[in-house]
């Protein structure tokens, strides 16, 4: 019954990868508690942006904040132009430093450069030390665990194909397929759980950070457009052209505008 050997190999790969993902997910769900001291103040919008969407969200929030104060122009074509070159904080410096000498640059390039700036990395470190953000090493472990489960799924399919290609010693094709469907189902369930997203399940925020995000979303987002963008991302921007410029999806938007009556 050679097919059973293939089945055992498939189960071994799935169980090892699932255990790896489970350990990483457990570490992400319960990082070290914040140091004892005075109660934590409410999140700033930059902190909320990082916890909800990571470095890219901080860059998007900074761009939008500067645009709302007419210190940047974000064109619907996907280009940004500097109006006021004086930065008010480190995050604005990260944005302005991405422009060339002519003060113009594609929004996508500015967003990437600002997201990689040292100011954003320092923000991430502060939030991780406060127990509000998931440390980078833990996020990397979760990502590695997800990749491992995906590879295990490929292994299950390969082992199933090999098992069906050899004599089954009395076992039916349907029976062999059924036994291999079980480890494949486990990989699908693991990936579904790992991939469940949304504001309340941000991969960047610890449980404590998620609670603060929920409080900010409840208290400020309905009345504050910047708070809504910090927590929910560019989809909270009402202007479709500005939303397209921030996300780099200007081609589809301009095509839609061109076809509009």
C-alpha positions in Angstrom: 0.0 0.0 0.0 2.5 2.5 -1.3 -0.2 5.3 -1.4 -0.3 5.3 2.4 3.4 6.3 2.5 2.6 9.3 0.3 -0.3 10.1 2.6 2.0 10.1 5.7 4.4 12.4 3.9 1.6 14.8 3.1 0.4 14.8 6.7 3.9 15.3 8.0 4.4 18.4 5.8 1.0 19.8 6.7 1.3 19.3 10.5 4.9 20.7 10.7 3.9 23.8 8.7 0.6 24.3 10.6 2.5 24.1 13.9 5.0 26.6 12.7 2.2 29.0 11.7 0.4 28.5 15.0 3.5 29.4 17.0 4.0 32.5 15.0 0.4 33.5 15.2 0.4 33.0 19.0 3.4 35.2 19.3 1.7 37.9 17.2 -1.5 37.7 19.3 0.2 38.1 22.6 3.4 40.3 22.4 5.1 41.5 25.6 2.9 43.8 27.7 3.6 47.5 27.8 6.0 48.7 30.6 4.3 49.7 33.8 3.7 53.4 34.2 1.1 56.1 33.6 -1.9 55.2 31.5 -1.4 55.3 27.7 -2.6 58.5 26.0 -4.9 58.1 23.0 -3.3 57.2 19.7 -2.0 60.0 17.5 -3.1 59.7 13.9 0.4 58.7 12.8 0.4 55.9 15.4 -3.1 54.8 14.3 -2.1 54.8 10.7 0.9 52.5 11.4 -1.1 50.1 13.6 -3.9 49.9 11.0 -1.9 49.7 7.8 1.8 49.8 8.4 4.4 52.2 6.9 2.5 52.7 3.7 -0.5 54.0 5.6 1.6 56.5 7.5 2.9 57.8 4.1 -0.6 58.0 2.7 -1.9 59.9 5.8 1.0 62.4 5.6 0.4 63.0 1.9 -3.3 63.5 2.5 -2.7 65.8 5.5 -0.4 68.0 3.5 -2.8 68.1 0.6 -5.7 69.2 2.8 -3.6 72.1 4.1 -2.6 73.1 0.5 1.0 72.3 1.2 1.1 69.6 -1.6 -0.9 69.3 -4.7 -2.0 65.7 -5.5 -3.1 65.6 -9.2 -5.6 63.0 -10.4 -2.9 62.0 -12.9 -0.9 60.5 -10.1 1.7 63.3 -9.7 2.5 65.3 -6.6 3.8 68.9 -6.5 5.3 70.7 -3.5 3.7 74.0 -2.6 5.3 74.6 0.8 8.7 73.0 1.1 9.0 73.5 4.9 8.4 70.4 6.9 6.4 70.6 10.2 7.6 67.2 11.5 9.7 64.2 10.7 6.9 62.5 8.7 6.5 65.6 6.4 10.3 65.6 6.0 10.1 62.0 4.9 7.6 63.1 2.2 9.4 66.2 1.1 12.7 64.4 0.9 11.3 62.1 -1.8 10.8 65.0 -4.3 13.4 66.0 -6.9 14.8 69.5 -7.3 11.8 70.5 -9.4 9.4 69.7 -6.6 7.4 67.2 -8.6 7.3 63.4 -8.4 4.9 60.5 -8.9 2.8 59.9 -5.8 3.6 56.2 -5.8 7.4 57.0 -5.6 6.9 59.5 -2.8 4.7 57.0 -0.9 7.3 54.3 -1.1 10.2 56.5 -0.1 8.3 58.0 2.8 7.2 54.5 4.0 10.9 53.5 4.2 12.0 56.6 6.0 13.8 56.4 9.4 11.0 58.4 11.0 8.5 55.6 10.2 10.9 52.9 11.4 11.4 54.8 14.7 7.6 55.0 15.1 7.3 51.3 14.6 10.0 50.7 17.2 8.2 52.9 19.8 4.9 51.2 19.2 6.5 47.8 19.6 8.2 48.8 22.8 4.9 50.0 24.1 3.3 46.7 23.4 0.9 48.2 20.8 2.6 46.9 17.6 3.6 43.4 16.5 7.5 43.4 16.3 9.0 42.9 12.9 10.5 39.6 13.7 7.1 38.2 14.7 5.4 39.5 11.5 8.2 37.9 9.5 7.6 34.6 11.4 3.9 34.7 10.5 4.7 35.4 6.9 7.2 32.5 6.8 4.5 30.3 8.4 2.0 31.2 5.8 4.5 30.4 3.0 5.3 27.1 4.7 1.6 26.2 4.8 1.3 27.0 1.1 4.2 24.8 0.2 2.6 22.1 2.3 -0.5 22.4 0.2 1.5 21.9 -2.9 3.1 18.9 -1.3 -0.3 17.4 -0.6 -1.4 17.8 -4.2 1.9 16.3 -5.4 1.6 13.3 -3.0 -2.0 12.8 -4.1 -1.0 12.7 -7.7 1.8 10.3 -7.0 -0.5 8.1 -4.9 -3.1 7.9 -7.7 -0.4 7.1 -10.2 0.6 3.8 -8.4 -1.5 0.7 -7.8 -3.8 1.3 -4.8 -3.9 -2.4 -3.7 -7.7 -2.6 -3.6 -8.4 1.0 -2.6 -10.6 3.0 -4.9 -9.6 6.3 -6.5 -12.4 8.0 -4.6 -11.1 6.6 -1.3 -7.5 7.7 -1.9 -8.7 11.2 -3.0 -10.8 11.4 0.2 -7.8 10.7 2.5 -5.7 13.3 0.8 -8.5 15.8 0.9 -8.2 15.9 4.7 -4.7 17.4 4.9 -5.5 19.7 2.0 -8.6 20.9 3.9 -6.4 21.7 6.9 -4.0 23.8 4.8 -6.9 25.7 3.4 -8.3 26.4 6.9 -4.9 27.6 8.1 -4.6 30.0 5.2 -8.1 31.2 5.6 -7.5 32.0 9.3 -4.1 33.6 8.6 -5.6 35.7 5.8 -8.6 37.0 7.6 -8.1 40.8 7.7 -9.8 44.0 8.4 -9.2 46.8 10.9 -9.9 44.7 13.9 -7.3 42.1 12.8 -4.5 44.3 11.6 -1.3 42.3 11.3 0.6 45.4 12.5 -1.3 45.9 15.8 -1.1 43.8 18.9 -4.4 43.1 20.8 -3.8 46.2 22.9 -3.1 48.3 19.8 -6.3 46.9 18.2 -8.4 48.0 21.1 -7.0 51.6 20.9 -7.6 51.5 17.1 -11.2 50.5 17.7 -11.7 53.3 20.2 -10.2 55.9 17.9 -12.4 54.6 15.0 -15.5 54.8 17.2 -14.7 58.3 18.7 -13.1 60.2 15.8 -13.5 58.6 12.4 -17.1 59.6 11.8 -16.3 63.3 12.2 -12.6 63.4 11.2 -11.7 62.5 7.6 -8.0 62.1 8.5 -8.8 59.7 11.4 -11.0 57.7 9.0 -8.1 57.4 6.5 -5.6 56.5 9.3 -7.8 53.6 10.5 -9.5 52.5 7.2 -7.0 53.5 4.5 -7.4 55.3 1.2 -10.9 53.8 0.7 -12.1 56.3 3.2 -11.2 59.2 0.9 -14.5 60.4 -0.7 -12.9 62.1 -3.7 -12.4 59.3 -6.3 -9.7 61.2 -8.1 -7.7 61.9 -4.9 -8.3 58.3 -3.8 -6.9 57.0 -7.2 -3.9 59.3 -6.9 -3.1 58.0 -3.4 -3.4 54.4 -4.3 -1.7 54.6 -7.7 -4.8 53.5 -9.6 -5.1 56.6 -11.8 -5.3 54.8 -15.1 -8.7 53.2 -14.4 -10.0 56.4 -12.9 -8.9 58.6 -15.8 -10.3 56.0 -18.3 -13.7 56.1 -16.4 -13.7 59.9 -16.5 -12.9 59.9 -20.2 -15.9 57.6 -20.9 -18.3 59.6 -18.7 -20.9 61.7 -20.5 
